[in-house]
Amino acid sequence: MSNNWYQKWEEKQRKELEGETYEDLLSHAARSLCFIEGQLEYGIYDSEDIFGECGHVADLYLTQEVIYQKAQELGISNPRNFFFESRELQDRGFMGPKLVATLSVSQEACKEAEEEMAKEADEYNPEDDWAHAEGRPAHMRDEDWD
């Protein structure tokens, strides 16, 4: 198969996928994975149709890449990974695209959480601890646990 033909196919597929919503992409990938796993599980498939340049696995791979891209745009830090969910594909060495695109979003979320925890730690006053508060029921006060 001509490499130029494959590049045109890939560009066309990617453009179509990029026009879909995040939810539609998840549905598309789920249907593709269901089909692929059904074929592989029962062993009734054409290798080129499943694993070929423009086969179902290649389509799922492109879909997963676009899912990662859309997730980054939408601020979703842990998008669904359909290759990770498939034992059939993993057993055959298909791990799917890397989750590089959303790493910065995840790092940003961790940094914000760390800053918030540091701020709370700075504002903490042990004298105002709720466990010592007079209004707390007796069974919930720290002095009762000594």
C-alpha positions in Angstrom: 0.0 0.0 0.0 1.4 3.4 -0.9 2.6 5.5 2.1 1.1 8.6 0.5 -2.3 6.9 0.4 -2.0 6.0 4.0 -1.1 9.5 5.0 -4.2 10.9 3.2 -6.4 8.3 4.9 -4.9 9.2 8.3 -5.4 12.9 7.7 -9.0 12.3 6.6 -9.8 10.1 9.6 -8.2 12.5 12.0 -10.1 15.5 10.6 -13.4 13.6 10.9 -12.6 12.6 14.5 -11.6 16.1 15.5 -15.0 17.3 14.5 -16.7 15.0 17.0 -17.5 15.8 20.6 -15.6 14.2 23.5 -18.6 11.9 24.3 -19.0 10.9 20.7 -15.3 10.0 20.5 -15.7 7.8 23.6 -18.7 6.0 22.0 -16.8 5.6 18.7 -13.8 4.1 20.5 -16.0 1.8 22.7 -17.8 0.4 19.6 -14.4 -0.1 17.8 -12.9 -1.9 20.8 -16.0 -4.1 21.2 -15.8 -5.1 17.5 -12.0 -5.7 17.7 -12.2 -7.8 20.9 -15.1 -9.8 19.5 -13.1 -10.7 16.4 -9.9 -11.5 18.3 -11.7 -13.5 21.0 -13.4 -15.8 18.5 -10.5 -15.9 16.1 -12.7 -15.2 13.1 -11.1 -12.2 11.4 -8.9 -11.0 8.5 -5.6 -9.9 9.9 -5.3 -7.0 7.4 -8.8 -5.8 8.4 -7.9 -5.7 12.1 -4.2 -5.0 12.2 -3.5 -3.5 8.7 -2.5 0.1 8.0 -6.1 1.3 7.7 -7.5 -1.5 9.9 -9.7 -1.3 13.0 -6.7 -1.1 15.4 -5.2 1.8 13.4 -8.6 3.6 13.6 -8.8 3.0 17.4 -5.3 4.4 17.8 -6.2 7.6 15.9 -9.4 7.9 17.9 -7.4 7.5 21.2 -5.0 10.2 20.1 -7.9 12.6 19.4 -9.5 11.6 22.8 -6.3 12.7 24.5 -6.2 15.9 22.5 -9.9 16.7 23.3 -9.4 15.8 27.0 -6.5 18.3 27.2 -8.7 21.0 25.6 -11.5 20.3 28.0 -9.2 20.1 31.1 -9.9 16.4 31.7 -6.9 15.1 33.5 -7.6 11.3 33.3 -9.2 10.4 30.0 -10.3 6.9 29.3 -7.7 4.7 27.7 -9.3 2.0 25.5 -6.0 0.2 24.8 -5.4 -0.2 28.5 -8.9 -1.8 28.9 -8.3 -4.4 26.3 -6.4 -7.6 27.4 -6.8 -8.9 23.8 -4.8 -5.9 22.4 -2.2 -5.8 25.2 -1.5 -9.5 24.8 -0.7 -8.8 21.2 1.6 -5.9 22.1 -0.7 -3.0 21.2 -0.4 -0.4 24.0 -1.9 2.5 22.2 -0.7 6.1 22.2 1.0 7.7 25.2 -0.8 10.1 27.5 1.7 12.9 27.0 -0.8 15.6 25.9 -2.6 15.7 29.2 0.4 15.5 31.5 0.7 19.3 31.9 -3.0 19.5 32.9 -2.3 16.8 35.6 0.8 18.6 36.8 -1.1 21.8 37.0 -3.9 20.2 39.1 -1.3 18.7 41.5 0.5 22.1 41.9 -2.9 23.8 42.7 -3.7 21.1 45.2 -0.3 21.4 46.9 -0.7 25.2 47.1 -4.1 24.9 48.6 -2.9 22.4 51.2 0.1 24.7 52.1 -2.3 27.6 52.5 -4.5 25.5 54.8 -1.5 24.4 56.8 -0.4 28.0 57.3 -3.9 29.0 58.4 -4.2 26.1 60.8 -4.4 27.0 64.5 -4.3 24.0 66.9 -6.2 26.1 69.5 -9.2 26.3 67.2 -9.1 22.5 66.4 -12.7 21.3 66.1 -11.9 18.1 68.1 -11.4 20.3 71.2 -14.4 22.5 70.7 -16.8 22.7 73.6 -19.8 22.3 71.3 -18.6 18.9 70.1 -20.3 15.8 71.6 -18.2 14.3 74.3 -17.4 11.1 72.4 -15.8 13.3 69.6 -13.4 15.3 71.8 -9.7 14.4 71.8 -9.4 14.5 75.6 -11.8 11.5 75.7 -9.4 9.4 73.6 -6.4 9.8 76.0 
